[in-house]
Amino acid sequence: PVAVSKMGCGTSSTFQVSATEPSQPPPVEPGLHLRLIDNEFHNTSLLWASPVLRRGAHVWLYVVGDDAIDVPTVEAAKITLDGGDSFQWKAKVHEVPNAAGALPTYRISVSIPADAAVGSYLELQIGKWKLSEKFVVLFNPWCQQDECFMANEAERQEYIVEDDGLVYVGSVGNVRSRPWNFGQYDKGVLEACLALVARVPAAERHDVVKISRRLSALVNVQDDNGVLVGNWSGDYAGGQSPSSWTGSATILQQWYNNGKPRPVKYGQCWVFSAVLTTVCRCLGIPARTVTNFASAHDTHNNRMIDKYFDEDGKPMEHANSDSIWNFHVWNDLWFARKDLPDGRGGWQACDATPQERSQGIFQCGPASLVSIKAGEKVDYDLDFLIGEVNADVIYHQVSQDGSSKIVRRITNHVGKTISTKAVGSYTRLDLTSLYKYPEGTAAERAALLGEAEGEANKIEEDVFDLQTAGVLEVGKDVGFVLDVKGKAGIEYEVRLVISATSYNGGNRRLVKELSQKVVSPATVPLTASIGEYHDFLHDCDFPFEFSAFACADGGKVWVDSKQVSLTPLELVVKAPTKLRSGERGTVTVSFTNPLDVALHNCTLKLVAGFNGGVVEEQKVGELEPEKSVTQTFSIQADGSSNQVPHGARQIIVELESEELTDIVGSAVVNIA
């Protein structure tokens, strides 16, 4: 039994609660108190707060005492939600045979409706017996009547129970994973999640569609003093660099601030998504982080990315409000959609990153993946999400007189390698086919444009090919090559540019450029050394844009751009392959600085998913070029068996310095 609290509400009767019909003897003590006998039935045994119950289940109550004579007339329990609303839940009375001389005893089963409001409840009353003791009700993906029901047990374990995972980042052709500790069982996380739910109007808390939409707004700070402040400027003074986070629990704990919420600085898309994953799993909504590579940000909701450049091939930044992100991370949430036509339930896209306003605030989704793939116009934010995964890219050349013409349309650039962690393993699962039809098919064109594509939208065979050159790794030369093909002897004026950007396509800064005349066929390379670009290594995955512009006599123009990211440096992390609960082990971390500049004020941070989210730090100091460092950490699996999910658990280590962030390593330990 897990003792919860004692209630000083009288001495003539005893009140006791159980999640399943208890096998142990009923209470005999006088007085009124509440005790949770078994929360395994509610699948909440890993959560710190108690009592925590789920929709669609039932609880058992005892009334013992001389005044229990009125209990047989009880048919309902009155429940009061945090927020003031009261509800009636069905109750059934079962008489308990009494031993000689024992006080009258009754057992009462109370059914929690499968569509009950989730969150904190303040009071439960049966007849004249009242308990002013808080308890919590969550969504129930184990219950077929709950909107969040998920039938597959392996998927429930991954998308509800698992508190360890991966977030995919990088760029097309250079996909990598970041280890992440979701930490929904860490102390204070449930309280933070319940504080977010308390901001949802009480009348909406039974509806997972409305709650998920509200949560997509509450995880960002823009409209409601929410959890995270977004920052894509590269200047993270007054907070933490987004790439320095390795888990959600610390963020939610800092935001909750012992009941006095304050926004946390700073986050970018993968942090917003990971925090929303934690919140949803904690509340009982199956959730996963999803990464879309070459992700379109369509500010006009026309499912197109419009790029404008002048007659010299230079981008017109004031006109280019649309962009393409190297990658963008959002969430898939699993639940029924009773508000939509049949067949739209299952995975729903929901995005907590503040990009565009929807119904006046920064929120996005939920949008059925079935509807996104089909190109439908239903709730919520379908045009924006369809654009993210499948927009056409339209290049406009603007003349000095202000007139413009479309010079190129690319139909297969956006929405690549849509990824999430696979169920039950640390491998990648490709979701692209859930979001869109194969590129170039009639179904894909119809879903994007609303009709089959006409001849005017067909792109001609290109005579140019823009490709990266060499290995895209931090510390090595980066560059690209423009191949000019087609008919021989044609003269072109070409302009090549390497720009440092943010991974969301903004904050563009010139690294190197080249302008020259060439005659086809020709190959034109442009390369930047580490000395030319190391001052720009301050963003996640170190994004760069390669751009090419070519103009032939007669005014025929070709333009293209390619977003890439550099593979970051990694830590070598070695850890025990197996630990028993309560056992200690040693983690060894090694790193060599391959750059031609020193790294200053280096700090190693370790977080273990089985260690209650505790972060340990070690100061390393200055690390000269080509120098190595090796440090050790002592770890221990928390000895509280009900707080340690057994199986494969991640240890995550990060190295921070003034010059570089996003240097991460991980190892897997099996907890027995």
C-alpha positions in Angstrom: 0.0 0.0 0.0 1.1 3.6 -0.7 0.1 5.9 2.1 -1.2 9.2 0.8 -2.5 11.3 3.6 -4.8 11.4 6.6 -7.9 13.5 6.7 -9.1 15.0 9.9 -12.8 15.0 8.9 -14.3 13.0 11.8 -13.8 9.9 13.8 -16.8 7.7 13.4 -16.0 6.2 10.0 -13.2 5.2 7.7 -12.9 6.0 4.0 -10.4 4.1 1.8 -9.7 4.0 -2.0 -8.3 1.2 -4.2 -7.8 1.0 -7.9 -8.8 -2.6 -8.2 -11.1 -4.7 -6.0 -8.8 -5.2 -3.0 -7.9 -8.6 -1.7 -6.6 -7.4 1.7 -9.0 -7.0 4.7 -11.0 -3.8 4.8 -10.0 -1.1 7.2 -11.3 -1.2 10.8 -9.8 2.0 12.3 -12.1 4.9 13.2 -11.5 8.1 11.4 -11.6 9.3 7.8 -8.6 8.8 5.6 -7.6 8.1 2.0 -5.2 5.4 0.9 -4.2 4.2 -2.6 -4.0 0.4 -2.5 -2.9 -0.3 -6.0 -2.1 2.0 -8.9 -0.7 -0.7 -11.2 -4.2 -1.0 -12.6 -4.1 2.6 -13.7 -0.5 2.2 -15.2 0.7 5.2 -13.1 3.1 3.4 -10.7 6.1 5.3 -12.1 4.7 8.7 -11.5 5.8 10.4 -8.3 2.5 12.1 -7.4 -0.3 10.0 -5.9 -3.1 9.1 -6.2 -3.0 9.2 -10.0 -5.9 7.5 -11.8 -6.9 7.1 -15.4 -10.1 7.6 -17.4 -12.3 4.5 -18.0 -11.1 2.7 -14.9 -12.7 2.5 -11.5 -11.7 2.9 -7.9 -12.9 1.1 -4.7 -13.9 3.0 -1.6 -14.6 1.9 1.9 -17.0 3.4 4.4 -16.6 2.0 7.9 -18.5 3.1 11.0 -21.7 3.3 12.9 -23.0 6.0 10.6 -22.4 4.0 7.5 -26.1 2.9 7.5 -27.0 5.4 4.8 -24.4 4.1 2.3 -26.7 1.6 0.5 -28.7 4.4 -1.1 -25.6 5.9 -2.8 -25.7 5.7 -6.6 -23.2 8.4 -7.6 -20.1 10.2 -6.4 -19.8 14.0 -6.7 -16.4 15.0 -8.1 -15.1 18.6 -8.1 -12.5 19.5 -10.7 -9.7 22.1 -10.1 -11.4 25.0 -11.7 -14.8 24.7 -10.0 -16.8 22.4 -12.2 -18.5 19.4 -10.5 -19.5 16.1 -12.1 -21.4 13.0 -11.1 -19.6 9.6 -11.5 -21.5 6.3 -11.2 -21.1 4.5 -7.9 -22.1 1.0 -6.8 -22.3 -0.2 -3.2 -21.2 -3.7 -2.1 -21.8 -4.9 1.4 -18.8 -6.4 3.2 -19.6 -9.3 5.6 -18.8 -8.2 9.1 -17.0 -10.2 11.7 -18.7 -10.4 15.1 -18.5 -7.0 16.9 -17.0 -5.2 13.8 -18.3 -1.8 12.7 -20.7 -1.8 9.6 -18.5 -1.8 6.4 -19.4 -1.0 2.8 -17.3 -1.2 -0.3 -18.1 1.3 -3.1 -16.9 1.1 -6.7 -16.7 4.4 -8.5 -16.5 4.4 -12.3 -14.3 7.1 -13.9 -15.9 7.9 -17.2 -13.8 7.3 -20.3 -14.5 10.9 -21.3 -13.8 12.5 -17.9 -12.0 15.8 -17.7 -8.2 15.3 -17.1 -6.2 17.1 -14.5 -6.4 17.7 -10.8 -9.6 17.1 -8.8 -10.2 18.9 -5.5 -12.9 16.9 -3.8 -14.8 13.6 -3.9 -18.2 13.2 -2.1 -20.3 10.2 -1.5 -23.5 10.8 0.4 -22.6 12.8 3.4 -18.9 11.7 3.3 -16.6 14.2 1.8 -12.9 13.9 1.0 -11.1 17.2 0.4 -8.1 15.4 -1.0 -6.6 16.1 -4.4 -6.3 13.4 -6.9 -5.3 13.3 -10.5 -7.1 11.8 -13.6 -5.1 11.2 -16.8 -6.0 10.0 -20.3 -6.0 6.2 -20.6 -4.5 4.7 -23.8 -5.1 1.2 -22.3 -8.9 1.7 -22.3 -10.8 1.1 -25.6 -13.4 3.7 -24.7 -10.8 6.5 -24.3 -10.1 8.7 -27.3 -6.4 8.0 -26.7 -6.7 4.2 -26.9 -3.7 2.6 -28.6 -4.2 -1.1 -29.2 -0.6 -2.2 -29.8 1.2 -2.9 -26.5 4.7 -2.3 -28.0 3.6 1.1 -29.3 2.1 1.9 -25.9 5.4 1.1 -24.2 7.2 3.3 -26.7 4.9 6.3 -27.0 3.6 6.4 -23.3 5.9 4.5 -21.0 9.3 5.1 -22.5 11.1 8.2 -21.0 14.3 7.9 -23.2 14.6 8.6 -26.9 16.1 10.2 -29.9 15.4 13.4 -31.8 16.6 13.6 -35.4 18.4 16.6 -36.7 20.8 17.5 -39.5 19.9 18.0 -43.2 19.0 16.0 -46.2 21.7 13.4 -46.8 23.2 14.1 -43.4 20.6 12.8 -40.9 21.8 12.2 -37.3 20.1 11.7 -34.0 20.4 13.6 -30.7 19.8 11.5 -27.5 17.1 12.9 -25.4 15.8 12.2 -21.9 12.0 12.9 -21.8 11.9 12.4 -18.1 8.1 12.3 -17.5 8.7 10.4 -14.3 11.1 12.9 -12.8 10.0 14.8 -9.7 8.0 17.9 -10.4 7.3 17.0 -14.0 3.7 15.8 -13.4 3.0 18.9 -11.3 4.3 21.1 -14.1 2.1 19.3 -16.7 -1.0 19.6 -14.4 -0.2 23.3 -14.1 -0.4 23.6 -17.9 -3.6 21.6 -18.0 -5.1 24.0 -15.4 -4.7 26.8 -18.0 -7.1 25.0 -20.3 -10.7 26.0 -19.8 -12.4 23.4 -17.5 -15.1 22.8 -20.2 -12.4 21.6 -22.7 -10.4 19.3 -20.4 -12.3 16.2 -21.4 -11.5 16.7 -25.1 -8.1 15.6 -26.3 -8.3 17.5 -29.5 -8.8 20.8 -27.7 -6.3 20.0 -25.0 -3.6 19.1 -27.5 -4.2 22.3 -29.4 -3.9 24.3 -26.2 -0.7 22.5 -25.3 0.9 23.4 -28.6 0.4 27.0 -27.5 1.3 26.6 -23.8 4.7 25.0 -24.5 5.8 28.3 -26.1 5.8 31.6 -24.3 4.3 33.9 -26.9 0.7 34.3 -25.8 0.3 32.9 -22.3 3.6 33.0 -20.4 4.2 29.4 -21.5 7.2 27.2 -20.9 9.9 28.1 -23.5 11.2 31.2 -25.1 12.2 30.7 -28.7 15.5 32.2 -29.9 17.1 31.8 -33.3 19.4 34.8 -33.2 22.6 33.1 -32.1 22.8 35.3 -29.1 21.7 33.3 -26.0 22.8 35.7 -23.3 20.5 35.4 -20.2 19.7 31.8 -20.8 20.9 28.5 -22.3 21.8 27.8 -25.9 19.0 25.6 -27.3 21.6 22.9 -28.3 22.8 22.6 -24.7 19.5 20.9 -23.5 19.6 17.1 -23.4 16.3 16.5 -21.5 12.8 17.9 -20.9 12.6 17.5 -17.1 14.9 20.4 -16.2 13.0 22.7 -18.5 9.6 21.8 -17.0 11.0 22.0 -13.4 12.5 25.4 -14.0 9.3 26.7 -15.6 7.0 25.4 -12.8 9.3 27.0 -10.2 7.5 25.5 -7.2 4.1 26.8 -8.4 5.3 30.2 -9.6 5.8 29.6 -13.4 8.4 31.6 -15.3 9.5 31.1 -18.9 12.7 29.2 -19.6 15.3 30.6 -22.0 15.9 29.3 -24.7 14.4 26.8 -27.1 14.3 25.9 -30.8 12.1 23.5 -32.6 13.5 20.2 -31.4 13.3 21.4 -27.8 9.7 22.6 -28.1 8.8 19.2 -29.6 10.7 17.2 -27.0 9.0 19.1 -24.2 5.6 18.5 -25.8 6.4 14.8 -26.0 7.1 14.8 -22.3 3.9 16.6 -21.4 1.7 14.4 -23.6 3.2 11.1 -22.4 2.9 12.3 -18.8 -0.8 13.1 -19.3 -1.5 9.8 -21.2 -1.5 11.0 -24.8 0.7 8.7 -27.0 3.3 11.0 -28.5 6.5 11.0 -30.6 8.9 13.6 -31.9 8.9 13.9 -35.7 11.6 15.5 -37.9 11.0 16.8 -41.4 14.1 17.5 -43.5 14.0 20.4 -46.0 10.9 21.6 -44.2 9.0 24.5 -45.7 7.8 27.5 -43.7 5.0 29.0 -45.9 3.9 32.3 -44.4 1.0 32.8 -46.9 -0.6 29.3 -46.5 -0.6 28.8 -50.3 1.4 25.6 -50.1 4.2 27.4 -52.0 7.6 28.7 -51.1 8.2 31.9 -53.0 11.9 33.1 -53.4 12.7 36.4 -54.9 16.0 37.6 -56.3 17.2 40.6 -58.4 18.7 40.7 -61.8 22.2 40.0 -60.4 21.0 36.8 -58.7 21.1 38.3 -55.2 18.3 37.3 -52.8 15.8 40.1 -52.0 15.6 39.5 -48.2 12.8 42.0 -47.6 10.5 40.0 -49.9 11.6 36.5 -48.9 9.3 35.8 -45.9 9.0 32.1 -46.9 11.9 29.9 -46.0 13.1 26.3 -46.0 14.5 24.9 -42.8 17.3 22.3 -42.9 15.0 20.4 -40.6 12.0 21.1 -38.4 10.7 19.0 -35.5 7.1 18.7 -34.4 5.0 16.0 -32.8 2.7 13.2 -33.8 0.0 12.5 -31.2 -2.3 9.5 -31.2 -6.1 9.9 -30.6 -9.5 9.6 -32.2 -11.0 12.5 -34.2 -14.7 12.5 -33.6 -14.8 16.1 -34.9 -13.8 14.9 -38.4 -15.1 12.5 -41.0 -14.5 8.8 -40.3 -11.0 7.5 -40.9 -9.1 10.6 -39.7 -8.2 9.3 -36.3 -4.8 7.9 -35.3 -1.6 10.0 -35.6 -2.2 13.8 -35.5 0.5 16.4 -36.3 0.8 19.1 -33.6 3.6 21.8 -33.5 4.6 23.8 -30.4 7.2 25.9 -32.2 5.9 29.4 -32.6 6.0 30.0 -36.3 2.6 31.5 -37.5 -0.5 32.5 -35.7 -3.6 30.2 -35.9 -6.9 31.7 -34.7 -4.9 34.6 -33.3 -2.3 32.7 -31.2 0.8 30.7 -31.8 -0.5 27.2 -32.0 -0.6 24.5 -34.7 -2.7 21.4 -35.1 -3.8 18.8 -34.4 -4.0 17.8 -38.0 -4.8 14.2 -39.1 -1.9 12.6 -41.1 -4.6 11.1 -43.3 -5.8 14.6 -44.1 -2.3 16.0 -44.7 -1.5 13.2 -47.1 -4.8 13.7 -49.0 -4.5 17.5 -49.1 -7.8 18.1 -47.3 -9.0 21.4 -45.9 -10.2 20.4 -42.4 -9.2 21.4 -38.8 -6.6 22.4 -37.9 -3.9 24.2 -39.9 -3.8 21.8 -42.9 -2.5 24.3 -45.5 0.5 25.2 -43.3 1.3 21.5 -42.5 0.8 20.3 -46.1 3.2 23.1 -47.2 5.8 22.0 -44.7 6.1 18.5 -46.2 5.2 19.1 -49.8 5.4 22.7 -51.0 6.6 23.6 -54.4 9.6 26.1 -54.5 9.0 29.0 -56.9 11.9 31.3 -57.9 10.9 34.8 -59.0 13.3 37.2 -60.7 12.5 40.9 -60.0 13.5 43.6 -62.5 14.5 47.1 -61.7 11.1 48.4 -62.7 9.5 46.1 -60.0 8.0 43.5 -62.5 8.8 39.9 -61.8 8.7 36.6 -63.7 8.8 33.0 -62.6 12.1 31.5 -63.8 12.0 28.1 -62.0 9.6 25.8 -60.2 11.0 22.9 -58.1 8.4 20.3 -57.1 10.5 17.7 -55.3 12.7 19.8 -52.9 10.6 19.9 -49.8 9.7 17.2 -47.3 12.4 14.6 -47.2 13.3 11.6 -44.8 10.5 12.4 -42.3 11.9 10.6 -39.2 11.2 9.4 -35.7 12.7 6.8 -33.3 11.6 3.2 -34.1 9.5 1.3 -31.6 11.6 -0.7 -29.1 15.1 0.3 -30.6 17.4 3.2 -31.0 17.0 3.2 -34.8 15.3 5.5 -37.3 11.7 4.9 -38.6 10.9 6.7 -41.8 7.4 8.3 -41.8 7.5 10.0 -45.2 4.9 7.7 -46.7 2.4 8.6 -43.9 2.7 12.3 -44.8 2.8 12.4 -48.6 2.4 10.3 -51.8 5.6 9.5 -53.8 7.0 12.7 -55.4 5.8 13.3 -58.9 2.8 11.0 -58.9 -0.6 12.2 -59.9 -1.9 11.6 -56.3 1.0 13.8 -54.9 0.3 16.6 -57.3 -3.5 16.5 -56.7 -3.0 16.5 -52.9 -0.8 19.6 -53.1 -2.6 21.6 -55.9 -6.1 20.3 -55.4 -6.2 18.9 -58.9 -4.0 17.0 -61.4 -1.0 19.0 -62.5 -1.2 20.7 -65.9 1.6 20.9 -68.4 2.4 24.5 -67.3 3.8 23.1 -64.0 6.2 20.6 -65.6 9.8 21.5 -65.1 12.3 21.3 -68.0 15.4 19.1 -68.0 18.0 21.1 -66.2 21.4 21.9 -67.7 22.9 22.7 -64.3 23.6 20.4 -61.3 24.5 21.8 -57.8 26.2 19.3 -55.5 28.2 19.3 -52.3 31.9 18.6 -52.4 33.9 16.6 -49.9 32.9 15.5 -46.4 30.6 17.9 -44.5 32.3 17.7 -41.1 33.2 20.4 -38.6 37.0 21.2 -39.0 37.2 20.2 -42.7 36.8 22.3 -45.8 33.3 22.7 -47.0 32.1 23.5 -50.4 30.1 22.7 -53.5 30.4 22.3 -57.2 28.2 23.7 -60.0 28.2 21.4 -63.1 27.2 23.2 -66.3 26.0 20.7 -68.9 23.8 20.8 -71.9 24.8 22.2 -75.3 28.5 23.0 -75.7 29.8 26.5 -76.3 27.1 28.5 -74.5 28.5 31.3 -72.3 27.0 31.8 -68.8 27.7 34.3 -66.1 27.6 32.4 -62.8 27.6 33.5 -59.2 28.2 31.1 -56.4 27.7 31.9 -52.7 28.4 30.1 -49.4 26.4 31.6 -46.5 26.1 30.7 -42.9 22.5 30.5 -41.8 20.3 29.4 -38.9 18.9 25.9 -39.4 15.6 27.6 -40.1 17.0 29.4 -43.1 17.2 32.8 -41.5 20.1 35.0 -40.2 22.0 34.6 -43.4 25.7 35.8 -43.3 28.2 35.7 -46.2 31.1 33.4 -45.8 32.5 33.4 -49.4 31.4 34.1 -52.9 32.6 33.8 -56.5 31.5 35.4 -59.8 32.9 34.5 -63.2 32.0 33.7 -66.8 32.1 30.1 -68.0 31.5 28.3 -71.3 29.6 25.0 -71.2 30.5 22.3 -70.4 32.2 23.5 -67.2 32.7 22.7 -63.6 32.8 25.6 -61.1 33.9 24.8 -57.5 33.7 27.0 -54.4 35.3 25.9 -51.1 35.6 27.5 -47.6 38.3 26.5 -45.1 37.7 26.1 -41.4 39.5 29.4 -40.9 36.9 31.1 -43.1 33.9 29.6 -41.4 34.7 28.8 -37.7 33.4 32.1 -36.5 29.9 31.0 -37.6 29.7 27.8 -35.7 27.1 28.8 -33.1 23.9 27.1 -34.3 22.6 23.6 -34.0 24.2 21.3 -36.6 26.1 24.3 -38.1 23.9 25.0 -41.1 25.2 26.5 -44.4 23.5 27.4 -47.6 25.1 26.9 -51.1 23.5 29.1 -53.7 24.1 29.3 -57.5 22.9 31.7 -60.1 23.5 31.5 -63.8 22.5 33.9 -66.6 22.9 33.3 -70.4 22.7 35.7 -73.3 19.1 36.5 -74.0 18.2 36.7 -70.3 17.6 33.0 -69.6 18.1 32.4 -65.9 18.7 29.4 -63.7 18.9 29.5 -59.9 19.2 27.0 -57.1 20.1 26.6 -53.5 21.0 23.8 -51.2 20.8 23.7 -47.4 23.4 21.6 -45.7 24.6 21.0 -42.1 28.0 19.9 -40.9 28.4 16.7 -38.9 29.3 17.9 -35.4 32.1 16.7 -33.3 31.2 13.8 -31.0 32.3 12.7 -27.5 33.4 9.1 -27.0 31.3 7.8 -24.1 32.0 4.4 -22.5 29.8 3.0 -19.8 28.9 -0.4 -18.2 26.7 -2.5 -20.4 24.6 -3.6 -17.5 23.7 -2.3 -14.0 21.4 -3.6 -11.3 19.1 -1.2 -9.5 21.2 0.5 -6.8 24.5 -0.6 -8.4 27.3 1.9 -9.1 29.3 2.2 -12.3 31.9 4.4 -14.0 31.4 6.4 -17.2 34.5 7.5 -19.2 34.3 10.4 -21.6 37.0 11.3 -24.1 37.3 14.1 -26.6 39.9 15.5 -29.0 39.8 19.1 -30.3 40.4 18.8 -34.1 40.1 22.5 -34.7 42.9 25.0 -35.3 41.6 27.2 -32.5 41.4 26.5 -28.7 38.1 25.8 -27.0 37.7 27.9 -23.8 35.7 27.4 -20.6 34.9 23.8 -21.5 32.3 22.0 -19.3 31.1 18.4 -19.4 27.5 17.7 -18.4 26.1 14.2 -17.8 22.5 13.2 -17.4 21.3 9.6 -16.9 17.7 8.7 -17.6 17.7 6.3 -14.6 19.2 8.8 -12.2 16.1 10.9 -11.5 17.2 13.5 -14.1 20.1 14.7 -12.0 22.7 16.6 -14.1 26.4 16.3 -13.1 29.0 18.8 -14.3 32.8 18.8 -14.5 34.9 21.8 -15.5 37.5 21.0 -18.1 38.9 24.5 -18.8 40.8 25.3 -22.0 41.4 22.7 -24.7 44.1 23.6 -27.1 44.0 22.5 -30.8 44.7 18.8 -31.3 44.7 18.2 -27.5 42.6 15.5 -25.8 40.8 15.2 -22.5 39.4 12.2 -20.6 37.1 12.5 -17.6 35.2 10.0 -15.5 31.8 10.1 -13.9 30.4 7.8 -11.2 26.7 6.8 -11.8 24.2 4.8 -9.8 20.9 3.5 -10.9 18.3 4.8 -8.4 17.6 2.2 -5.8 13.8 3.0 -5.7 12.6 0.1 -7.9 9.2 1.7 -8.7 11.0 4.7 -10.2 13.4 2.9 -12.5 12.0 1.6 -15.8 14.2 -1.4 -16.4 15.8 -2.2 -19.8 18.0 -0.1 -22.1 18.5 3.4 -20.7 20.6 6.2 -22.2 23.5 8.1 -20.6 23.9 11.5 -22.3 27.1 13.7 -22.1 27.5 17.1 -23.6 30.6 19.3 -23.9 30.0 23.1 -23.9 32.6 25.8 -24.7 32.6 29.5 -25.7 33.4 28.5 -29.3 31.3 25.4 -29.9 28.1 23.8 -28.6 26.2 20.7 -29.8 29.1 18.3 -28.9 27.2 15.3 -27.6 27.8 11.6 -26.9 25.8 8.8 -25.4 25.9 5.2 -24.3 23.2 2.7 -23.5 23.1 0.9 -20.1 20.8 -2.0 -19.4 19.1 -1.7 -16.0 18.3 -5.1 -14.5 
